[in-house]
């Protein structure tokens, strides 16, 4: 079964990291990608631009309405995602727990609705 692993973290914390902290985090993400790639579960993923670049789109009464930023104010922001193929939810949770941001943010595990 495929799962989206949605990475939520505080953009402010990311921006305040020292160069060494940022480099260590990038190395941890690279190691995660290497490990999950070798396991054959990693199907893709991307880092997202900051929420200041986001646009939310809604249609109301057949009119397209846009607003700057994400759709809701939250402490943590969606910063990226992985798409993984796992045997079951237990394996998806095990994989999600290895994402570096799980240590200080959160990872939402969502099954993909195959169409």
N, C-alpha and C positions, 0 to 999 in steps of 0.2 A: 504494500500500500504506500502511496506517496503522501508526504506531509510537507507543509510549509512551516518552517521554524522562523518565527517573526522575532527579531532582536529589538528589544526596547531598552533604552538606556537614557541617561541624562546628557543632552548635548552640552550643557554647561560643564559637566565634569570632564567630558572629552576635550573641550576647548581649553580647560585649565591644566591639562597634563603637561608635564615637562617633556622635552624632546626624548629623554631616556625612557620615560614611562610610555610615551606614544610608540617608540620603537619596540619596546618589550611587548606591548599589546599587539602590534602588527605581526611580530614574530609568533606570538601565541595563536593568532588567527591563521597564519601561514601553516603552522604545525597542525592545527585542527583540519584545515583543508587537505593537507597531505595525508593525514591519518584517515579521514573519511573518504578521500579519493581512493586510497589503497584498499579500503574495505569494500568499495564499490557502492556505497550508499549515497554519495554526493552527486546530485544531478545538476546543480547550478546554484547560483546565489549572487547577490550584488549588495554593495553598500549604497545607501541612499544619500542624496544631498541633504543639507540641513532643512529643518522645517520652514525656515525663512524663505526657501525657494518653492514651497508647496503652493498649489492652487486647489481649492476644493470646488467641485462642480455639482450643482443640483439642478433639477428641472422642476419648476413649479408653474402650474397652469400653462404648460407648453412653452415656458420661457426659461432659457438657460441663465442661471444665476451663478456667478463665480465669486469666491472670496479668497483672500490671501491666507496662506497658512493651512495647518491641519484642521480637521473638522471639530476637534475638541481640545480644550486646555487640559494638559496632563503634566504630571511631574516627569514622566519618562516619555520619550519620543521613539517612534518607529525609525530605526536607523539602518536596517538592512534585513535580509532574509536569506535562508538557504532552502533549497528544494531537495528533499531526500527521499529515497526509496527504502523503506524499512519493512521488516516482517510483520510488525505489529506496533501498537502504541507503546508498549514497554521498551522496545528498541528505539523508537523515536524519542522517548523521554531520556533514555541513556545517552543518545547522540546529543540532544539539546543541552544536557547538563555539562557537556564538554565544550560548549561554545564559551569563549572567554568572558563575554558580557554577562553570562549567567551568574558570575561571582558578585556583581554589584548592580545589575539591572534585572531584567526578566526575559524569558524566552517563551513565547506563546506557541504551542504545538497545535496545528490545525490540519486535520485530514483534508486532502484534496478531493473535491467532488468531481470525479471523472465524468466527463460529458461524452 
